[in-house]
Amino acid sequence: MKYLITIVLLLSIGSILYGFSILEEQTPLGHKFIGSGTVGIFLVAMPLFLIMASRGKKMKDYMLTNEKIREMQEKETRNTDNQ
């Protein structure tokens, strides 16, 4: 999976750079290459990376709930008492 993400990212960056290099001679084609590179990064590579990075993690650990807020407040009061 990480090799696929790396390939998509490199192809997208290459497409963007190529689009900027031909932008003066062929403006519409340059814009298409820049746009497709941007789509490749943000709509293909980034979601694939996020899926790979979050595999096996519990979303409950990252959500802000009333229980977590109380725990943070208790830790804060303990830290101020110790100082």
N, C-alpha and C positions, 0 to 999 in steps of 0.2 A: 504494500500500500504506500509506503513512504517513497519508493522509487517512482510510482505513478504520480504522486504529488510533485516530486522533484522534476520529473519530465514535463508535466503540465506547466509548472512555474517557469522553467527555463524556456519552453516554447512561447509562453505568453510574454515574457520579458523580451525575447528575441523578436516577436511580432511587433511589440511596441517600439523597439529600437529601429526596426526596419521601416515601420510606418513613419517615424520621424525623419529617417534618412531620405525617403522618397516624397516627403510632404511638399517640397517646393516644385518638383516636376509634375507629379500626379496627385493633386490634392484629394480628390474623392477616394482614390485607392489607399492613400496614406491614412486617411481618417478611418477607413474600414479596418486596416491592420491595427491601428491604435485601439479602436473600439473592441475588436475581437480579442486582443491581448488583455485588455482590462476585464472583459467578461470572463476570460479564462482564469484570471487571478481571483476575482471576487465571487464569481458564481460557480466555479468548478474547484479550484485548488483550495480556497479557504474553507468551504464546507467539508471537503474531504479531510483536511487537516483537523478540523474541529471534531469530526466523527472519530478519527483515529486517536486523538488526544483524550477524548472523554470516554473512551471505551472502558467499561468496568468500574466507572465511578458512580456513586450514588448522588442523584440530584438533590436529595434531602439535605445532604451535608452543606450545600452551597446556597440554600434558600434561607432568607431572613424571616424567621418566625418569632412569635412572642416568647417562646422558650429560649431561643438564641439571644434575644434582646435582654431577657432577664439574666442570662449567664454573663453577658458582656457587662451589664451594670454591676453585677456582683463582683466580677474581677476588677472593675474600675474602683469600687469602694475598698476592696482589699488592698489594692496598690496604693491608694491615697492614705490608708491607715498605716501602712508599713513605712511610709516616708516620713 
